[in-house]
Amino acid sequence: MFSIGTDIIKTKRVKKLIDSKGDIFLNKIFTAKEINYCNSNSQPYLHFSGKYAAKEAIKKALLSNALVNSISIKNIEILNNKDKSPFVSIQSLSALKINISISHEKKYAIAFALIEK
């Protein structure tokens, strides 16, 4: 069985949240590893936007086929390989194969998730 999800977000929205809420927003949504990775880039808000879209896409894919009843967005961790390609880590759902694709540019970030059970 396959489950898909997609999400798009305006990067300006994420930048405003970071600027106005700072660590309160970041720590509510992202793990320490995600925050460190995004902040290591020249325009962190673009990377935060991509990871946020990815988390939402995965959440939609999980919920749409009732693979979970609920999940906190912070429990969905988007990490990066050495080549910067993203991968998903969800401790409680390690049996699922989750593929993610993320793209971002100045105005938008988009993500597509494919889950195989």
Phi, psi and omega in degrees: 000139177245149175223137181237157176207151177217155177206147175226143181217146173285127182295331179299324179297315179293318179301317179297319178296319178295315181295322184272323185254339177057230185297333178299312178294309184301314183287340177284327188256322191245152175276167179301321179296318179295316180298315179299316180297309183299318181290347178277356180260160185292331177233079186307323184300329177295319181286321174298320179297316179297316179293323178296314178299321180295316178300317180293319179297318179293317179300317178298318180295320179293316184284328185295331178249019178053038175288336172218157175276328177198159177202138176283138181298331179289336178286348176266111183252127178254110181249176182229139173287174179301329179275009178076001176291142184277152170216162187251139174231118173229106187307316185281352183233039185293345179283344180274143174264115183241120176254142182223141173232132183231136172225145175213150174218192188301319187261330187223153169233140181224148177218149178230130181241139175232121181246131178245127180251000000 
